[in-house]
Amino acid sequence: MKKENKIKNKSGQKAYLLIKEMINSLQHDLNAEIILSDKYSIGYPEQEKQFKMDFKLSFPNINNETWLLKSTNSIRERIYGTEFFAHHIRKIDKNVSKIYVVVPDSISEKELRNKDNYSKKITGGKYTSSITDVITVGELRKLIVEYCFQDLSQGIRSNILGADAEQEVLRSLNCRDNLELWNDYETNKHDLKSSNFDIFKEILTKSNLRMGIDVLDVVRATDNIPLLVNGGKPKTDVAVMIKSSKFNIQRTISIKNTSSKKVTVHEGDVSDLIAALNISNDSRLAIALSKFQECGSELRLGELYPDMVEVLHSELKNYNVELTLFFLFGTNSPLVVHPIQVADMILYVDKLYAENQESYVINYVSMFGDRGQFGTPFSWTYPSKRRGQRIQIKGFTNN
């Protein structure tokens, strides 16, 4: 029993330190204006400070917002003690806006289900709780980043969140602890804690690898992807090499970090699309696409070239698979100079989900084929102030 308690205490301390390390990285990497204090405690007037949490997280430049954090490795009956503390803290300290119970992302499937079930109880509206939510360290990180940068313009904020998501995927794939957890979870789960193991596991699982069975020697990722011919960014954000004694796999990943239902998936000259579709420049469809870029919208196209609208509606939907491959993965792009620039996997970070190119395209066209314009799974327009020069394409996400 002593040995078991010692293991639990060590594991708990690792989970506690994981939160500190994550927030320290936010302060350093993103220059996030947050203050983390250890061991929050409070009590009623003239009584002991008996109601405690592990951390106090302050946002001094955003209305002095205050969050409290309770670190744990498991969601069991002990959470009711946290509920008791949270109830009294809210009665005493009116500055506290949110109280989160936080678990490592590397908890077992069973504990993850316990965490999700309790979270649903709290947020479902039919359960009284003084806890705001039960979340992973990775989910806490997302909440902090989004809160810190909420007042920035949409474009700047999207760029920050996108770049941060790419770096988090890189950290996940290059983390030796994640590799050790993948190879032998039961042996390493007490000593090793991770804030992004879920990302690591999702990518490898969707690469048809089996945790604990396909034992890996090396997982190495990079975001050093060459630029396209025109200097633009390719669809691949991160490439990863996965090696074992039996195989050598490379995945090229397009990363999306958004809570929106639709996002911009492509911007460029319409000539690149015409080349990708492998249609003649003097074909009716190519001419209609060129006229669309000139006009910038279906409405204006209908006013100036009504017959071209009919062409797009009748012919473009026949290329839905090719459009999806080009807009989302970069397949057949004339701007590609290296195979690594074409993505073979898409990864959504906000609602974590990865899928291989082939199956994603089939599912995407099936789900959204008639929800966009011209019978395609996309919305068609032009970038701000670039009418006549480029097209802009918006696609659906997994939200």
Order of alpha helices (4+ residues) and beta strands (2+ residues): alpha-beta-beta-beta-alpha-beta-alpha-beta-alpha-alpha-alpha-alpha-alpha-beta-beta-beta-beta-alpha-alpha-alpha-alpha-alpha-beta-beta-alpha-beta-beta
